[in-house]
Amino acid sequence: MSIINRFIAAGVLAVSTLTALPAFAANAYNVYITEWSYQSRGAGELGEYIEISNLGAGDVDFTNWSYDDDSRNSLTFMLSGFGVVKAGESVILTEVSADEFRARWGLSAAIKVLGNMSPNLGRSDEINIFDHELKLVDRLTFGDNSVGGIRARFNSGVPGSVDVLGENNVHGWVLSQVGDIEGSWRSTVDDIGSPGQTNLSIAAVPEPETYALLLAGLGLLGVAARRRSIA
């Protein structure tokens, strides 16, 4: 293969690599909101929850991470109690106690749950997750009275596909159903969801250094091809 043809082939590879990137908005941790419910059938309609999942290949230390609703203030409710969230692990925030939530959903002690969450979620609200540097990691704004919105009460809201992760577009979310792709089930108070687990997965996203090396290699090939054509 001539060096010019190699250059063309490398260009095609670069384009295919770039177009293969996932459609969702990737963040540095690959940590995302993956489920939520703002109201329960339980006593006093208490039992709302938020599921956060580490969909990356590495563990993430949640020390000094935090949650807030539409006030968008970091350090409002601390997530340090989750400790290190392992790759593929899902953790739960809920307004009831951790023990009560586990009992309702039949969860083992291995599922990390932080109870007595505050502030609580409303019918039209927002979920904000911040890292230890007080930077926003993920946000989901919702309102069940908006066109295309979903009413995530009694049935939790889950992403319709991996493409909506990190996009802050609730219109791409759907209501959980018993036996759905997430393996949702009924709690003891007849809520439907799959807290503490997710079947979502994402492809590995190349690091910025990978792209830098790729572009540098293409540049060298271009120079070599140009010199050959001049000679």
VENTA-V169469 format. One line per field, one symbol per residue. ss: DSSP state (h for helix, s for strand, l for the rest). Layout:
# VENTA-V169469
ss->???
This chain:
# VENTA-V169469
ss->llhhhhhhhhhhhhhhhhhlllllllllllssssssslslllhhhlllsssssslllllssllllsssllllllllsslhhhlssllllssssslllhhhhhhhhlllllllsslllllllllssssssslllllsssssssslllllllllslslsssllhhhlllllhhhssslllllllllsslllllssllllllllllllllhhhhhhhhhhhhhhhhhhhhhhhl
